[in-house]
């Protein structure tokens, strides 16, 4: 079919206009031999043959549609039966220059787009998490920020770091290395309380020589925190990938939280991790960590079910483009449907998180640019999300 269209000098868009369907529908036929439910296949084939007749030889035309008829008319795949991971994972890629030029844009709304706090979208749920992190940074306590991959956890951590600088807050941020961290030493390297102690001392008093014995180092830890607090400093320990923390380290966090100088807490602790941090590590059913669970504020980053349109508009506005000129109503509805999977008994699982929404929209824009469709429509979303 592609060869015949090229021979006839007919683009997919021209063929689509001629037979009264979308360009995405023609793309599905040309690239995947998938016909829509309506109009009927026989009707659509007849219209295409009529339009192409005289533009290519009758032999070529007959051969193409004989091959088309011999192939299975497989329906467009849907997400029934897929796991949420299978639906959620959309390969991350930046908008190509061709796609940016096609839509008249200067930059990608979803990749490498964070240059200042004004670029950070804060829906109600993210705002709540941010405020909890601020409070922990200046007032102490133990807070866990829990969310799926791409829910915005790292963005919140970056925003906290930026807040400390731009507001000139006297907060010292301590971040132990978690590069190779795993929950046990068979899989990788566990983060132990001794490493946390060392990270705190090095961040708060970088010129201190670390004591050798664990008892001396514990005393040194409190000493440097007290001295720093006398200079009106606050201290916050941030541990990313906290769902990989071993149970022993989680238990020891209670001791770090209880470091005080009179009534003043010397250290706030923020744990950032995936849902397993709450459901597996900090579960109320675990007797081993019950003292930690009872003292830990958990803030979950929920999907953007009510705010997805607001989020997408915000990102396009920051990129200097009216989203209504890129995605139509059917396209936005299809994006929402694609990232909402059935879970049985009338329930569903929403995957409308910033990363998955952004990745899907970029894929749709690339698809639209490739086939020459000026708007991301429902048909484009179906094709791009396969």
PyMOL commands that set and color helices and strands:
alter all, ss='L'
color gray80, all
select helices_A, chain A and resi 2-8+12-19+23-32+41-52+58-70+84-88+97-103+117-119+124-139+153-166+193-204+214-230+242-244+247-257+276-281+287-293+308-318+323-325+329-338+354-371+378-384
alter helices_A, ss='H'
color red, helices_A
select strands_A, chain A and resi 141-146+171-174+234-239+260-261+264-265+268-273+296-300+340-344+347-350
alter strands_A, ss='S'
color yellow, strands_A
deselect
rebuild
show_as cartoon
